[in-house]
């Protein structure tokens, strides 16, 4: 459940974190954070905010996908084995394959048949 929530909120949280970097220069010489014009980019506490944002980027927009990838690699053998077991139960006989081919040929013939309009 935690993985699902992390995956669902990943785009929103990533956008908010990345939004802590860009600043806009105004005509009067002031510089404000593009995401919130009440925060000056020239303020003394801006450096601390940037350090926090860099750590947050490493943790969330980079860390969550890396965690998902490492979990997939870690559990790859069990995922493949599980899929192979499911496929073993669905092995087609020769008759079923021939029937499926005939159905496919019939559909193809119907599609290729010229249409006549009255």
Secondary structure, DSSP 8 states (H G I E B T S, - for coil): -HHHHHHHHHHHHHHHHHTTT-EEE-TTS-EEETTEEEEETTSTTHHHHHHHHHHHHHHTTTHHHHHHHHHHHHTHHHHHHHHHHHHHTT---HHHHHHHHHHHHHHHHHHHS-----
